[in-house]
Amino acid sequence: MTKSTQDNKPIMVGDRTIPPPDARFITISIMGQPYEVPETLTILKAMEYAGYQFKRGCGCRGGICGACGTFYRIEGDHTLRTGLACQTVVEPGMILAQVPFFPSNRAPDLDLDTKTPADEQIATLYPEIFRCVGCGTCTRTCPMDIDVMGYIAYFKRGDIKGGAEKSFDCIMCGLCASRCPANISQFNVAMTARRITGARLTPRSEVTAARAEQVRSGRYEPMLAELCEMSAEDLKTLYVEREREPDLAKPGEWMPKDQTKL
């Protein structure tokens, strides 16, 4: 049943929005059901305002976790659009449906210690990448504006590290895979490539290895014990008054005055 403006009551239920008295309401359709919601809300907030309670399809609320992938159309427009429900603002005549999960191919038993070349490993785990027809639907679908077709092309050419870097901003929402005519699970291919790149193709940092050894040796245990003994107020003061690296400092140029805890 459509909710009218007169039926809106300023009641707080979880994260439900309390609209101001002069709020303007618009009609949207959620899963085929029409609702009137305040016009400035995101899709996520509008759904909660309409009475939906989330157990799936909602996570960080900050555009990072990829849990709230959404398809929508605007009434009278044939174009199918995508967005994250926590970032996309509702529009009049919006017809939407969430896709909190999409079945995808995920290669089992990824061996990061294998001697198999990385390009052969990706080709063996995900041979469907070679069925890509270059239509670009995955790229147009991506809510993060990633060149999905581009990084799949990297993998097809055997440039696993290049594809891993190109896909780095992927939030694993799965919307690309939901529209691929070749049934490629692009986001899982990319995740596998990034894991292989991190484990086998990226040079080990000597600085990181040295720091890890210092941690294992117990060097910082006394400092941690000292922090645990401090009051909350003293911890806040220590944090606020800490030395901070300048935002524009070049790597390796800045060092704190107090280097006893490095």
C-alpha positions, 0 to 999 in steps of 0.5 A: 500500500502506498504511503501518503505524506499524511501517514508519515509519523516522526518515529525513530526506528533504528536508523530510520530518518525523521523528516522535517515538517517541510520535507518534500516527498517523492514516489519510488518503487522498491521491489515492485511496491510504491512508497513515498519517501523524503527526496534527499535520502539515499536508497538505503535510507529510503528503504529503511524509511519505508520499513525495510530492515536489513540483515543482508544488503547492508554493511559499511554504509560508506561505499566500501564493502559492496554489500548494497549493489542495486539495479534501478530504472527511472520510470519512462526511461529504458536505461538500466542503471546500477549504484550502491544503495548507501551512496545513490540518492533516490529520484522521482519515479525510481524503480529499484531492486537490490542484489545483495548477493550474486552466484559467481564462480570462485576457483577453489584451492588457490595454491600461492606456493605453486611454481606454475607461472601466474598467467597459466594459473589464472588461465587454468582457474578461470578459463572463461575469461577467454570467452570475453566478447569485449562488449564493455557491459561489465565496465558500464555496470561497475558502480566504482567506474573501474575499467572491468573489461580492461583488466580482464584484457590484461589477464587474457594477455598474461599481465596478471600484475597489471590487471591486479593493479587496474582492479585494485578499487574493486569492492566485490559487489558482483554487479559486473558478473550479473550482467556478463554474457560470457558468464565471467565472474570478473570480481573473483578473477581480479581478487585471485590475481591480486592475491597472486600478485601480493604473494608472488609478483611483488618484491618483498619489503626489507623494511617490513620484514625488519619491523615484523622481526622487531614485533616478534622479538618483543621490542614493543611489549614494554611500550604496549604495557605502558599504554595499557596503564594510562588513563583514557584522558592521558591516551587522548592527550597523547594522541592529540599531541603526537608528532604527525608526518606532514601531508605532503612529505616525501617518502623517507624524508620526515622523521619524528624528533622522538625516535626512541619508539621507532 
